[in-house]
Amino acid sequence: MAHIAYRFRTDIGTFVIRAERHDPRRAELWVNGECCGSYVNARKAASSVRSHATGFERWDAAPHLQPPAKLKEWQQVLDF
């Protein structure tokens, strides 16, 4: 079954928010192919990116880099 995922590309990595495989109501945050965490929903995952609190050190230490203000501004892609 396909789900909507969200992608945001930066010079230091590509963020992807996708449905958690074991519980598709939850969301996982991935950076460069590595999972950084699980969240109650995609908006919470996007919020951690905006707050530079992802666990991905290069991003978290670069507050001058700003993601889109809202999840709906991320690129939507199908995730199978």
mmCIF file of the N, C-alpha and C atoms, coordinates in Angstrom:
data_MODEL
# 
_entry.id   MODEL 
# 
loop_
_atom_site.group_PDB 
_atom_site.id 
_atom_site.type_symbol 
_atom_site.label_atom_id 
_atom_site.label_alt_id 
_atom_site.label_comp_id 
_atom_site.label_asym_id 
_atom_site.label_entity_id 
_atom_site.label_seq_id 
_atom_site.pdbx_PDB_ins_code 
_atom_site.Cartn_x 
_atom_site.Cartn_y 
_atom_site.Cartn_z 
_atom_site.occupancy 
_atom_site.B_iso_or_equiv 
_atom_site.pdbx_formal_charge 
_atom_site.auth_seq_id 
_atom_site.auth_comp_id 
_atom_site.auth_asym_id 
_atom_site.auth_atom_id 
_atom_site.pdbx_PDB_model_num 
ATOM 1   N N  . MET A 1 1  ? 0.840  -1.186 0.000  1.00 0.00 ? 1  MET A N  1 
ATOM 2   C CA . MET A 1 1  ? 0.000  0.000  0.000  1.00 0.00 ? 1  MET A CA 1 
ATOM 3   C C  . MET A 1 1  ? 0.882  1.245  0.000  1.00 0.00 ? 1  MET A C  1 
ATOM 4   N N  . ALA A 1 2  ? 0.540  2.191  -0.819 1.00 0.00 ? 2  ALA A N  1 
ATOM 5   C CA . ALA A 1 2  ? 1.320  3.422  -0.927 1.00 0.00 ? 2  ALA A CA 1 
ATOM 6   C C  . ALA A 1 2  ? 0.840  4.442  0.100  1.00 0.00 ? 2  ALA A C  1 
ATOM 7   N N  . HIS A 1 3  ? 1.777  5.203  0.611  1.00 0.00 ? 3  HIS A N  1 
ATOM 8   C CA . HIS A 1 3  ? 1.500  6.293  1.545  1.00 0.00 ? 3  HIS A CA 1 
ATOM 9   C C  . HIS A 1 3  ? 2.153  7.555  0.992  1.00 0.00 ? 3  HIS A C  1 
ATOM 10  N N  . ILE A 1 4  ? 1.658  8.693  1.415  1.00 0.00 ? 4  ILE A N  1 
ATOM 11  C CA . ILE A 1 4  ? 2.302  9.964  1.076  1.00 0.00 ? 4  ILE A CA 1 
ATOM 12  C C  . ILE A 1 4  ? 3.491  10.148 2.009  1.00 0.00 ? 4  ILE A C  1 
ATOM 13  N N  . ALA A 1 5  ? 4.615  10.488 1.444  1.00 0.00 ? 5  ALA A N  1 
ATOM 14  C CA . ALA A 1 5  ? 5.804  10.838 2.221  1.00 0.00 ? 5  ALA A CA 1 
ATOM 15  C C  . ALA A 1 5  ? 6.162  12.278 1.849  1.00 0.00 ? 5  ALA A C  1 
ATOM 16  N N  . TYR A 1 6  ? 7.001  12.874 2.659  1.00 0.00 ? 6  TYR A N  1 
ATOM 17  C CA . TYR A 1 6  ? 7.405  14.266 2.447  1.00 0.00 ? 6  TYR A CA 1 
ATOM 18  C C  . TYR A 1 6  ? 8.918  14.335 2.374  1.00 0.00 ? 6  TYR A C  1 
ATOM 19  N N  . ARG A 1 7  ? 9.431  15.135 1.438  1.00 0.00 ? 7  ARG A N  1 
ATOM 20  C CA . ARG A 1 7  ? 10.872 15.228 1.236  1.00 0.00 ? 7  ARG A CA 1 
ATOM 21  C C  . ARG A 1 7  ? 11.308 16.694 1.248  1.00 0.00 ? 7  ARG A C  1 
ATOM 22  N N  . PHE A 1 8  ? 12.472 16.911 1.864  1.00 0.00 ? 8  PHE A N  1 
ATOM 23  C CA . PHE A 1 8  ? 13.075 18.242 1.902  1.00 0.00 ? 8  PHE A CA 1 
ATOM 24  C C  . PHE A 1 8  ? 14.567 18.056 1.691  1.00 0.00 ? 8  PHE A C  1 
ATOM 25  N N  . ARG A 1 9  ? 15.094 18.620 0.598  1.00 0.00 ? 9  ARG A N  1 
ATOM 26  C CA . ARG A 1 9  ? 16.513 18.478 0.262  1.00 0.00 ? 9  ARG A CA 1 
ATOM 27  C C  . ARG A 1 9  ? 17.282 19.699 0.722  1.00 0.00 ? 9  ARG A C  1 
ATOM 28  N N  . THR A 1 10 ? 18.462 19.455 1.309  1.00 0.00 ? 10 THR A N  1 
ATOM 29  C CA . THR A 1 10 ? 19.365 20.523 1.713  1.00 0.00 ? 10 THR A CA 1 
ATOM 30  C C  . THR A 1 10 ? 20.753 20.180 1.206  1.00 0.00 ? 10 THR A C  1 
ATOM 31  N N  . ASP A 1 11 ? 21.680 21.099 1.367  1.00 0.00 ? 11 ASP A N  1 
ATOM 32  C CA . ASP A 1 11 ? 23.063 20.839 0.968  1.00 0.00 ? 11 ASP A CA 1 
ATOM 33  C C  . ASP A 1 11 ? 23.723 19.779 1.847  1.00 0.00 ? 11 ASP A C  1 
ATOM 34  N N  . ILE A 1 12 ? 23.204 19.573 3.051  1.00 0.00 ? 12 ILE A N  1 
ATOM 35  C CA . ILE A 1 12 ? 23.848 18.603 3.956  1.00 0.00 ? 12 ILE A CA 1 
ATOM 36  C C  . ILE A 1 12 ? 23.071 17.299 4.094  1.00 0.00 ? 12 ILE A C  1 
ATOM 37  N N  . GLY A 1 13 ? 21.930 17.203 3.441  1.00 0.00 ? 13 GLY A N  1 
ATOM 38  C CA . GLY A 1 13 ? 21.197 15.952 3.506  1.00 0.00 ? 13 GLY A CA 1 
ATOM 39  C C  . GLY A 1 13 ? 19.775 16.089 3.010  1.00 0.00 ? 13 GLY A C  1 
ATOM 40  N N  . THR A 1 14 ? 19.164 14.945 2.767  1.00 0.00 ? 14 THR A N  1 
ATOM 41  C CA . THR A 1 14 ? 17.777 14.886 2.346  1.00 0.00 ? 14 THR A CA 1 
ATOM 42  C C  . THR A 1 14 ? 16.944 14.305 3.464  1.00 0.00 ? 14 THR A C  1 
ATOM 43  N N  . PHE A 1 15 ? 15.959 15.061 3.905  1.00 0.00 ? 15 PHE A N  1 
ATOM 44  C CA . PHE A 1 15 ? 15.038 14.618 4.947  1.00 0.00 ? 15 PHE A CA 1 
ATOM 45  C C  . PHE A 1 15 ? 13.823 13.981 4.293  1.00 0.00 ? 15 PHE A C  1 
ATOM 46  N N  . VAL A 1 16 ? 13.356 12.886 4.859  1.00 0.00 ? 16 VAL A N  1 
ATOM 47  C CA . VAL A 1 16 ? 12.135 12.238 4.397  1.00 0.00 ? 16 VAL A CA 1 
ATOM 48  C C  . VAL A 1 16 ? 11.297 11.913 5.625  1.00 0.00 ? 16 VAL A C  1 
ATOM 49  N N  . ILE A 1 17 ? 10.032 12.284 5.572  1.00 0.00 ? 17 ILE A N  1 
ATOM 50  C CA . ILE A 1 17 ? 9.071  11.900 6.599  1.00 0.00 ? 17 ILE A CA 1 
ATOM 51  C C  . ILE A 1 17 ? 8.135  10.909 5.941  1.00 0.00 ? 17 ILE A C  1 
ATOM 52  N N  . ARG A 1 18 ? 8.050  9.717  6.533  1.00 0.00 ? 18 ARG A N  1 
ATOM 53  C CA . ARG A 1 18 ? 7.242  8.657  5.940  1.00 0.00 ? 18 ARG A CA 1 
ATOM 54  C C  . ARG A 1 18 ? 6.454  7.949  7.032  1.00 0.00 ? 18 ARG A C  1 
ATOM 55  N N  . ALA A 1 19 ? 5.447  7.210  6.627  1.00 0.00 ? 19 ALA A N  1 
ATOM 56  C CA . ALA A 1 19 ? 4.654  6.430  7.576  1.00 0.00 ? 19 ALA A CA 1 
ATOM 57  C C  . ALA A 1 19 ? 5.534  5.364  8.211  1.00 0.00 ? 19 ALA A C  1 
ATOM 58  N N  . GLU A 1 20 ? 5.367  5.171  9.505  1.00 0.00 ? 20 GLU A N  1 
ATOM 59  C CA . GLU A 1 20 ? 6.102  4.107  10.201 1.00 0.00 ? 20 GLU A CA 1 
ATOM 60  C C  . GLU A 1 20 ? 5.607  2.768  9.677  1.00 0.00 ? 20 GLU A C  1 
ATOM 61  N N  . ARG A 1 21 ? 6.496  1.862  9.453  1.00 0.00 ? 21 ARG A N  1 
ATOM 62  C CA . ARG A 1 21 ? 6.127  0.579  8.832  1.00 0.00 ? 21 ARG A CA 1 
ATOM 63  C C  . ARG A 1 21 ? 5.224  -0.268 9.734  1.00 0.00 ? 21 ARG A C  1 
ATOM 64  N N  . HIS A 1 22 ? 5.461  -0.294 11.036 1.00 0.00 ? 22 HIS A N  1 
ATOM 65  C CA . HIS A 1 22 ? 4.676  -1.128 11.955 1.00 0.00 ? 22 HIS A CA 1 
ATOM 66  C C  . HIS A 1 22 ? 3.373  -0.462 12.389 1.00 0.00 ? 22 HIS A C  1 
ATOM 67  N N  . ASP A 1 23 ? 3.314  0.856  12.298 1.00 0.00 ? 23 ASP A N  1 
ATOM 68  C CA . ASP A 1 23 ? 2.115  1.606  12.679 1.00 0.00 ? 23 ASP A CA 1 
ATOM 69  C C  . ASP A 1 23 ? 2.005  2.826  11.762 1.00 0.00 ? 23 ASP A C  1 
ATOM 70  N N  . PRO A 1 24 ? 1.324  2.682  10.626 1.00 0.00 ? 24 PRO A N  1 
ATOM 71  C CA . PRO A 1 24 ? 1.279  3.758  9.635  1.00 0.00 ? 24 PRO A CA 1 
ATOM 72  C C  . PRO A 1 24 ? 0.600  5.038  10.121 1.00 0.00 ? 24 PRO A C  1 
ATOM 73  N N  . ARG A 1 25 ? -0.010 5.016  11.301 1.00 0.00 ? 25 ARG A N  1 
ATOM 74  C CA . ARG A 1 25 ? -0.569 6.263  11.858 1.00 0.00 ? 25 ARG A CA 1 
ATOM 75  C C  . ARG A 1 25 ? 0.545  7.156  12.387 1.00 0.00 ? 25 ARG A C  1 
ATOM 76  N N  . ARG A 1 26 ? 1.714  6.576  12.671 1.00 0.00 ? 26 ARG A N  1 
ATOM 77  C CA . ARG A 1 26 ? 2.867  7.325  13.160 1.00 0.00 ? 26 ARG A CA 1 
ATOM 78  C C  . ARG A 1 26 ? 3.780  7.677  11.982 1.00 0.00 ? 26 ARG A C  1 
ATOM 79  N N  . ALA A 1 27 ? 4.771  8.522  12.219 1.00 0.00 ? 27 ALA A N  1 
ATOM 80  C CA . ALA A 1 27 ? 5.696  8.947  11.157 1.00 0.00 ? 27 ALA A CA 1 
ATOM 81  C C  . ALA A 1 27 ? 7.137  8.745  11.610 1.00 0.00 ? 27 ALA A C  1 
ATOM 82  N N  . GLU A 1 28 ? 7.986  8.420  10.658 1.00 0.00 ? 28 GLU A N  1 
ATOM 83  C CA . GLU A 1 28 ? 9.424  8.321  10.905 1.00 0.00 ? 28 GLU A CA 1 
ATOM 84  C C  . GLU A 1 28 ? 10.132 9.440  10.153 1.00 0.00 ? 28 GLU A C  1 
ATOM 85  N N  . LEU A 1 29 ? 11.192 9.942  10.749 1.00 0.00 ? 29 LEU A N  1 
ATOM 86  C CA . LEU A 1 29 ? 12.036 10.944 10.100 1.00 0.00 ? 29 LEU A CA 1 
ATOM 87  C C  . LEU A 1 29 ? 13.327 10.268 9.676  1.00 0.00 ? 29 LEU A C  1 
ATOM 88  N N  . TRP A 1 30 ? 13.643 10.373 8.395  1.00 0.00 ? 30 TRP A N  1 
ATOM 89  C CA . TRP A 1 30 ? 14.849 9.789  7.828  1.00 0.00 ? 30 TRP A CA 1 
ATOM 90  C C  . TRP A 1 30 ? 15.729 10.904 7.277  1.00 0.00 ? 30 TRP A C  1 
ATOM 91  N N  . VAL A 1 31 ? 17.037 10.743 7.419  1.00 0.00 ? 31 VAL A N  1 
ATOM 92  C CA . VAL A 1 31 ? 17.988 11.677 6.820  1.00 0.00 ? 31 VAL A CA 1 
ATOM 93  C C  . VAL A 1 31 ? 19.062 10.846 6.143  1.00 0.00 ? 31 VAL A C  1 
ATOM 94  N N  . ASN A 1 32 ? 19.246 11.082 4.856  1.00 0.00 ? 32 ASN A N  1 
ATOM 95  C CA . ASN A 1 32 ? 20.265 10.360 4.082  1.00 0.00 ? 32 ASN A CA 1 
ATOM 96  C C  . ASN A 1 32 ? 20.159 8.850  4.271  1.00 0.00 ? 32 ASN A C  1 
ATOM 97  N N  . GLY A 1 33 ? 18.933 8.335  4.309  1.00 0.00 ? 33 GLY A N  1 
ATOM 98  C CA . GLY A 1 33 ? 18.716 6.896  4.404  1.00 0.00 ? 33 GLY A CA 1 
ATOM 99  C C  . GLY A 1 33 ? 18.801 6.312  5.798  1.00 0.00 ? 33 GLY A C  1 
ATOM 100 N N  . GLU A 1 34 ? 18.977 7.126  6.828  1.00 0.00 ? 34 GLU A N  1 
ATOM 101 C CA . GLU A 1 34 ? 19.027 6.641  8.209  1.00 0.00 ? 34 GLU A CA 1 
ATOM 102 C C  . GLU A 1 34 ? 17.868 7.207  9.005  1.00 0.00 ? 34 GLU A C  1 
ATOM 103 N N  . CYS A 1 35 ? 17.217 6.345  9.771  1.00 0.00 ? 35 CYS A N  1 
ATOM 104 C CA . CYS A 1 35 ? 16.087 6.775  10.581 1.00 0.00 ? 35 CYS A CA 1 
ATOM 105 C C  . CYS A 1 35 ? 16.591 7.537  11.807 1.00 0.00 ? 35 CYS A C  1 
ATOM 106 N N  . CYS A 1 36 ? 16.038 8.730  12.002 1.00 0.00 ? 36 CYS A N  1 
ATOM 107 C CA . CYS A 1 36 ? 16.410 9.571  13.150 1.00 0.00 ? 36 CYS A CA 1 
ATOM 108 C C  . CYS A 1 36 ? 15.389 9.508  14.272 1.00 0.00 ? 36 CYS A C  1 
ATOM 109 N N  . GLY A 1 37 ? 14.222 8.951  14.012 1.00 0.00 ? 37 GLY A N  1 
ATOM 110 C CA . GLY A 1 37 ? 13.237 8.862  15.078 1.00 0.00 ? 37 GLY A CA 1 
ATOM 111 C C  . GLY A 1 37 ? 11.828 8.622  14.583 1.00 0.00 ? 37 GLY A C  1 
ATOM 112 N N  . SER A 1 38 ? 10.973 8.315  15.550 1.00 0.00 ? 38 SER A N  1 
ATOM 113 C CA . SER A 1 38 ? 9.568  8.059  15.301 1.00 0.00 ? 38 SER A CA 1 
ATOM 114 C C  . SER A 1 38 ? 8.754  9.132  16.022 1.00 0.00 ? 38 SER A C  1 
ATOM 115 N N  . TYR A 1 39 ? 7.686  9.580  15.382 1.00 0.00 ? 39 TYR A N  1 
ATOM 116 C CA . TYR A 1 39 ? 6.867  10.677 15.906 1.00 0.00 ? 39 TYR A CA 1 
ATOM 117 C C  . TYR A 1 39 ? 5.391  10.306 15.822 1.00 0.00 ? 39 TYR A C  1 
ATOM 118 N N  . VAL A 1 40 ? 4.564  10.981 16.612 1.00 0.00 ? 40 VAL A N  1 
ATOM 119 C CA . VAL A 1 40 ? 3.131  10.690 16.589 1.00 0.00 ? 40 VAL A CA 1 
ATOM 120 C C  . VAL A 1 40 ? 2.497  11.023 15.249 1.00 0.00 ? 40 VAL A C  1 
ATOM 121 N N  . ASN A 1 41 ? 3.081  11.976 14.527 1.00 0.00 ? 41 ASN A N  1 
ATOM 122 C CA . ASN A 1 41 ? 2.567  12.292 13.194 1.00 0.00 ? 41 ASN A CA 1 
ATOM 123 C C  . ASN A 1 41 ? 3.639  13.049 12.400 1.00 0.00 ? 41 ASN A C  1 
ATOM 124 N N  . ALA A 1 42 ? 3.351  13.261 11.131 1.00 0.00 ? 42 ALA A N  1 
ATOM 125 C CA . ALA A 1 42 ? 4.317  13.911 10.236 1.00 0.00 ? 42 ALA A CA 1 
ATOM 126 C C  . ALA A 1 42 ? 4.580  15.358 10.641 1.00 0.00 ? 42 ALA A C  1 
ATOM 127 N N  . ARG A 1 43 ? 3.572  16.044 11.158 1.00 0.00 ? 43 ARG A N  1 
ATOM 128 C CA . ARG A 1 43 ? 3.774  17.439 11.575 1.00 0.00 ? 43 ARG A CA 1 
ATOM 129 C C  . ARG A 1 43 ? 4.790  17.545 12.714 1.00 0.00 ? 43 ARG A C  1 
ATOM 130 N N  . LYS A 1 44 ? 4.744  16.601 13.646 1.00 0.00 ? 44 LYS A N  1 
ATOM 131 C CA . LYS A 1 44 ? 5.712  16.610 14.758 1.00 0.00 ? 44 LYS A CA 1 
ATOM 132 C C  . LYS A 1 44 ? 7.121  16.351 14.233 1.00 0.00 ? 44 LYS A C  1 
ATOM 133 N N  . ALA A 1 45 ? 7.250  15.479 13.250 1.00 0.00 ? 45 ALA A N  1 
ATOM 134 C CA . ALA A 1 45 ? 8.562  15.216 12.655 1.00 0.00 ? 45 ALA A CA 1 
ATOM 135 C C  . ALA A 1 45 ? 9.089  16.471 11.961 1.00 0.00 ? 45 ALA A C  1 
ATOM 136 N N  . ALA A 1 46 ? 8.223  17.150 11.215 1.00 0.00 ? 46 ALA A N  1 
ATOM 137 C CA . ALA A 1 46 ? 8.628  18.384 10.538 1.00 0.00 ? 46 ALA A CA 1 
ATOM 138 C C  . ALA A 1 46 ? 9.000  19.454 11.560 1.00 0.00 ? 46 ALA A C  1 
ATOM 139 N N  . SER A 1 47 ? 8.308  19.479 12.670 1.00 0.00 ? 47 SER A N  1 
ATOM 140 C CA . SER A 1 47 ? 8.610  20.446 13.729 1.00 0.00 ? 47 SER A CA 1 
ATOM 141 C C  . SER A 1 47 ? 10.009 20.228 14.291 1.00 0.00 ? 47 SER A C  1 
ATOM 142 N N  . SER A 1 48 ? 10.422 18.973 14.430 1.00 0.00 ? 48 SER A N  1 
ATOM 143 C CA . SER A 1 48 ? 11.776 18.703 14.936 1.00 0.00 ? 48 SER A CA 1 
ATOM 144 C C  . SER A 1 48 ? 12.829 19.168 13.935 1.00 0.00 ? 48 SER A C  1 
ATOM 145 N N  . VAL A 1 49 ? 12.506 19.102 12.635 1.00 0.00 ? 49 VAL A N  1 
ATOM 146 C CA . VAL A 1 49 ? 13.427 19.615 11.616 1.00 0.00 ? 49 VAL A CA 1 
ATOM 147 C C  . VAL A 1 49 ? 13.502 21.141 11.738 1.00 0.00 ? 49 VAL A C  1 
ATOM 148 N N  . ARG A 1 50 ? 12.349 21.793 11.861 1.00 0.00 ? 50 ARG A N  1 
ATOM 149 C CA . ARG A 1 50 ? 12.332 23.257 12.012 1.00 0.00 ? 50 ARG A CA 1 
ATOM 150 C C  . ARG A 1 50 ? 13.080 23.704 13.275 1.00 0.00 ? 50 ARG A C  1 
ATOM 151 N N  . SER A 1 51 ? 12.989 22.909 14.331 1.00 0.00 ? 51 SER A N  1 
ATOM 152 C CA . SER A 1 51 ? 13.633 23.256 15.610 1.00 0.00 ? 51 SER A CA 1 
ATOM 153 C C  . SER A 1 51 ? 15.101 22.856 15.671 1.00 0.00 ? 51 SER A C  1 
ATOM 154 N N  . HIS A 1 52 ? 15.585 22.193 14.619 1.00 0.00 ? 52 HIS A N  1 
ATOM 155 C CA . HIS A 1 52 ? 16.961 21.679 14.598 1.00 0.00 ? 52 HIS A CA 1 
ATOM 156 C C  . HIS A 1 52 ? 17.195 20.767 15.801 1.00 0.00 ? 52 HIS A C  1 
ATOM 157 N N  . ALA A 1 53 ? 16.225 19.866 16.017 1.00 0.00 ? 53 ALA A N  1 
ATOM 158 C CA . ALA A 1 53 ? 16.281 18.904 17.118 1.00 0.00 ? 53 ALA A CA 1 
ATOM 159 C C  . ALA A 1 53 ? 15.983 17.508 16.580 1.00 0.00 ? 53 ALA A C  1 
ATOM 160 N N  . THR A 1 54 ? 16.758 17.101 15.576 1.00 0.00 ? 54 THR A N  1 
ATOM 161 C CA . THR A 1 54 ? 16.494 15.839 14.883 1.00 0.00 ? 54 THR A CA 1 
ATOM 162 C C  . THR A 1 54 ? 17.369 14.681 15.344 1.00 0.00 ? 54 THR A C  1 
ATOM 163 N N  . GLY A 1 55 ? 18.484 14.994 15.964 1.00 0.00 ? 55 GLY A N  1 
ATOM 164 C CA . GLY A 1 55 ? 19.469 13.963 16.261 1.00 0.00 ? 55 GLY A CA 1 
ATOM 165 C C  . GLY A 1 55 ? 20.510 13.824 15.158 1.00 0.00 ? 55 GLY A C  1 
ATOM 166 N N  . PHE A 1 56 ? 20.301 14.510 14.041 1.00 0.00 ? 56 PHE A N  1 
ATOM 167 C CA . PHE A 1 56 ? 21.273 14.534 12.945 1.00 0.00 ? 56 PHE A CA 1 
ATOM 168 C C  . PHE A 1 56 ? 22.161 15.752 13.187 1.00 0.00 ? 56 PHE A C  1 
ATOM 169 N N  . GLU A 1 57 ? 23.340 15.505 13.702 1.00 0.00 ? 57 GLU A N  1 
ATOM 170 C CA . GLU A 1 57 ? 24.210 16.574 14.217 1.00 0.00 ? 57 GLU A CA 1 
ATOM 171 C C  . GLU A 1 57 ? 24.502 17.685 13.222 1.00 0.00 ? 57 GLU A C  1 
ATOM 172 N N  . ARG A 1 58 ? 24.772 17.334 11.984 1.00 0.00 ? 58 ARG A N  1 
ATOM 173 C CA . ARG A 1 58 ? 25.109 18.381 11.000 1.00 0.00 ? 58 ARG A CA 1 
ATOM 174 C C  . ARG A 1 58 ? 23.951 19.355 10.818 1.00 0.00 ? 58 ARG A C  1 
ATOM 175 N N  . TRP A 1 59 ? 22.721 18.864 10.828 1.00 0.00 ? 59 TRP A N  1 
ATOM 176 C CA . TRP A 1 59 ? 21.560 19.740 10.702 1.00 0.00 ? 59 TRP A CA 1 
ATOM 177 C C  . TRP A 1 59 ? 21.320 20.516 11.998 1.00 0.00 ? 59 TRP A C  1 
ATOM 178 N N  . ASP A 1 60 ? 21.336 19.801 13.103 1.00 0.00 ? 60 ASP A N  1 
ATOM 179 C CA . ASP A 1 60 ? 21.029 20.428 14.394 1.00 0.00 ? 60 ASP A CA 1 
ATOM 180 C C  . ASP A 1 60 ? 22.006 21.550 14.731 1.00 0.00 ? 60 ASP A C  1 
ATOM 181 N N  . ALA A 1 61 ? 23.221 21.471 14.216 1.00 0.00 ? 61 ALA A N  1 
ATOM 182 C CA . ALA A 1 61 ? 24.238 22.491 14.478 1.00 0.00 ? 61 ALA A CA 1 
ATOM 183 C C  . ALA A 1 61 ? 24.247 23.594 13.411 1.00 0.00 ? 61 ALA A C  1 
ATOM 184 N N  . ALA A 1 62 ? 23.250 23.608 12.546 1.00 0.00 ? 62 ALA A N  1 
ATOM 185 C CA . ALA A 1 62 ? 23.217 24.587 11.442 1.00 0.00 ? 62 ALA A CA 1 
ATOM 186 C C  . ALA A 1 62 ? 21.908 25.370 11.447 1.00 0.00 ? 62 ALA A C  1 
ATOM 187 N N  . PRO A 1 63 ? 21.654 26.165 12.486 1.00 0.00 ? 63 PRO A N  1 
ATOM 188 C CA . PRO A 1 63 ? 20.375 26.884 12.565 1.00 0.00 ? 63 PRO A CA 1 
ATOM 189 C C  . PRO A 1 63 ? 20.176 27.921 11.458 1.00 0.00 ? 63 PRO A C  1 
ATOM 190 N N  . HIS A 1 64 ? 21.244 28.278 10.758 1.00 0.00 ? 64 HIS A N  1 
ATOM 191 C CA . HIS A 1 64 ? 21.094 29.222 9.646  1.00 0.00 ? 64 HIS A CA 1 
ATOM 192 C C  . HIS A 1 64 ? 20.373 28.591 8.453  1.00 0.00 ? 64 HIS A C  1 
ATOM 193 N N  . LEU A 1 65 ? 20.340 27.261 8.384  1.00 0.00 ? 65 LEU A N  1 
ATOM 194 C CA . LEU A 1 65 ? 19.598 26.565 7.334  1.00 0.00 ? 65 LEU A CA 1 
ATOM 195 C C  . LEU A 1 65 ? 18.151 26.416 7.793  1.00 0.00 ? 65 LEU A C  1 
ATOM 196 N N  . GLN A 1 66 ? 17.224 26.834 6.965  1.00 0.00 ? 66 GLN A N  1 
ATOM 197 C CA . GLN A 1 66 ? 15.821 26.806 7.354  1.00 0.00 ? 66 GLN A CA 1 
ATOM 198 C C  . GLN A 1 66 ? 14.995 25.940 6.410  1.00 0.00 ? 66 GLN A C  1 
ATOM 199 N N  . PRO A 1 67 ? 14.196 25.041 6.975  1.00 0.00 ? 67 PRO A N  1 
ATOM 200 C CA . PRO A 1 67 ? 13.288 24.240 6.155  1.00 0.00 ? 67 PRO A CA 1 
ATOM 201 C C  . PRO A 1 67 ? 12.019 25.028 5.861  1.00 0.00 ? 67 PRO A C  1 
ATOM 202 N N  . PRO A 1 68 ? 11.145 24.471 5.038  1.00 0.00 ? 68 PRO A N  1 
ATOM 203 C CA . PRO A 1 68 ? 9.858  25.124 4.824  1.00 0.00 ? 68 PRO A CA 1 
ATOM 204 C C  . PRO A 1 68 ? 9.132  25.322 6.161  1.00 0.00 ? 68 PRO A C  1 
ATOM 205 N N  . ALA A 1 69 ? 8.358  26.385 6.253  1.00 0.00 ? 69 ALA A N  1 
ATOM 206 C CA . ALA A 1 69 ? 7.664  26.706 7.497  1.00 0.00 ? 69 ALA A CA 1 
ATOM 207 C C  . ALA A 1 69 ? 6.567  25.692 7.833  1.00 0.00 ? 69 ALA A C  1 
ATOM 208 N N  . LYS A 1 70 ? 5.961  25.086 6.818  1.00 0.00 ? 70 LYS A N  1 
ATOM 209 C CA . LYS A 1 70 ? 4.859  24.156 7.044  1.00 0.00 ? 70 LYS A CA 1 
ATOM 210 C C  . LYS A 1 70 ? 5.087  22.859 6.284  1.00 0.00 ? 70 LYS A C  1 
ATOM 211 N N  . LEU A 1 71 ? 4.573  21.780 6.835  1.00 0.00 ? 71 LEU A N  1 
ATOM 212 C CA . LEU A 1 71 ? 4.726  20.468 6.199  1.00 0.00 ? 71 LEU A CA 1 
ATOM 213 C C  . LEU A 1 71 ? 4.157  20.476 4.783  1.00 0.00 ? 71 LEU A C  1 
ATOM 214 N N  . LYS A 1 72 ? 3.064  21.183 4.550  1.00 0.00 ? 72 LYS A N  1 
ATOM 215 C CA . LYS A 1 72 ? 2.464  21.186 3.211  1.00 0.00 ? 72 LYS A CA 1 
ATOM 216 C C  . LYS A 1 72 ? 3.386  21.807 2.166  1.00 0.00 ? 72 LYS A C  1 
ATOM 217 N N  . GLU A 1 73 ? 4.449  22.494 2.618  1.00 0.00 ? 73 GLU A N  1 
ATOM 218 C CA . GLU A 1 73 ? 5.418  23.088 1.698  1.00 0.00 ? 73 GLU A CA 1 
ATOM 219 C C  . GLU A 1 73 ? 6.553  22.128 1.349  1.00 0.00 ? 73 GLU A C  1 
ATOM 220 N N  . TRP A 1 74 ? 6.631  20.984 2.041  1.00 0.00 ? 74 TRP A N  1 
ATOM 221 C CA . TRP A 1 74 ? 7.609  19.963 1.688  1.00 0.00 ? 74 TRP A CA 1 
ATOM 222 C C  . TRP A 1 74 ? 7.151  19.305 0.389  1.00 0.00 ? 74 TRP A C  1 
ATOM 223 N N  . GLN A 1 75 ? 8.070  18.704 -0.339 1.00 0.00 ? 75 GLN A N  1 
ATOM 224 C CA . GLN A 1 75 ? 7.720  17.983 -1.560 1.00 0.00 ? 75 GLN A CA 1 
ATOM 225 C C  . GLN A 1 75 ? 6.994  16.689 -1.167 1.00 0.00 ? 75 GLN A C  1 
ATOM 226 N N  . GLN A 1 76 ? 5.821  16.455 -1.727 1.00 0.00 ? 76 GLN A N  1 
ATOM 227 C CA . GLN A 1 76 ? 5.086  15.220 -1.466 1.00 0.00 ? 76 GLN A CA 1 
ATOM 228 C C  . GLN A 1 76 ? 5.487  14.172 -2.499 1.00 0.00 ? 76 GLN A C  1 
ATOM 229 N N  . VAL A 1 77 ? 5.745  12.955 -2.011 1.00 0.00 ? 77 VAL A N  1 
ATOM 230 C CA . VAL A 1 77 ? 6.118  11.835 -2.873 1.00 0.00 ? 77 VAL A CA 1 
ATOM 231 C C  . VAL A 1 77 ? 5.365  10.600 -2.409 1.00 0.00 ? 77 VAL A C  1 
ATOM 232 N N  . LEU A 1 78 ? 5.189  9.635  -3.298 1.00 0.00 ? 78 LEU A N  1 
ATOM 233 C CA . LEU A 1 78 ? 4.589  8.366  -2.909 1.00 0.00 ? 78 LEU A CA 1 
ATOM 234 C C  . LEU A 1 78 ? 5.657  7.456  -2.325 1.00 0.00 ? 78 LEU A C  1 
ATOM 235 N N  . ASP A 1 79 ? 5.323  6.789  -1.226 1.00 0.00 ? 79 ASP A N  1 
ATOM 236 C CA . ASP A 1 79 ? 6.238  5.869  -0.555 1.00 0.00 ? 79 ASP A CA 1 
ATOM 237 C C  . ASP A 1 79 ? 5.575  4.505  -0.532 1.00 0.00 ? 79 ASP A C  1 
ATOM 238 N N  . PHE A 1 80 ? 6.227  3.518  -1.140 1.00 0.00 ? 80 PHE A N  1 
ATOM 239 C CA . PHE A 1 80 ? 5.636  2.179  -1.221 1.00 0.00 ? 80 PHE A CA 1 
ATOM 240 C C  . PHE A 1 80 ? 6.193  1.273  -0.170 1.00 0.00 ? 80 PHE A C  1 
# 
